């Protein structure tokens, strides 16, 4: 369309579809945080009083992943992670060596590809590399894979006898410890069977998991690092739920069958 996609324009397009199907078939409306889509949601809710404007929780959780991955404590690890993944995606010989070693060790899945649109993808990459660490070390130790000169530093990250390799694995473990609960929550909340109560339930579960990690005496984060992650989580929680367009996700929480019968 050559028309400007203002909030009013989007709302009228959506309203035509709702009128065609029937108001009674719609209970809520959601969008990302762009100005025109938020305005469209507000117009729709003003027009149809029974509509609930629901926060796009998966979008908020992806932003939570984005903000955490941009912390300086993870920057070097993510740089190395992307370099390793990129090399194996482009080198057929390296991929073949990895697949053969993987099968001999009964590791079913290999390295994941790099995504461009979802920030939780970085966590999926890290989990896949962590899963394949034994095979990666084997093929590097036995010289089945040789990185080019401009990537020679990656060899030390994957050699079993290298202290850099142990540190790299430790950094990946730290990263996935924080990001995995968020990535798993996004996958669950994208289900077609998700309801309003699941929004706050999964957000609370992420917060509780982070608290358990940081309260553990053996947790791998300094107080300053834990504080940075907490601040990011609290900021996104506030935007999504505390200052969100509706209290419905929290109000529906007691109705969730997982919460019933609990104090």
Secondary structure by P-SEA (a helix, b strand, c coil): ccccccaaaaaaaaaaaaaaacccccccccccccaaaaaaaaaaaaaccccccccaaaaaaaaaaaaaaaccccaaaaaaaaaaaaaaaacaaaaaaaaaaaaaaccccccccccccccaaaaaaaaaaaaaaaaaaaaaaaccccccccaaaaaaacccccaaaaaaaaaaaaaaaccaaaaaaaaaaacccccaaaaaaaaaaaaaaaaaaaacccccccaaaaaaaaaaaaaaaaacccccccccccccccccccccccc
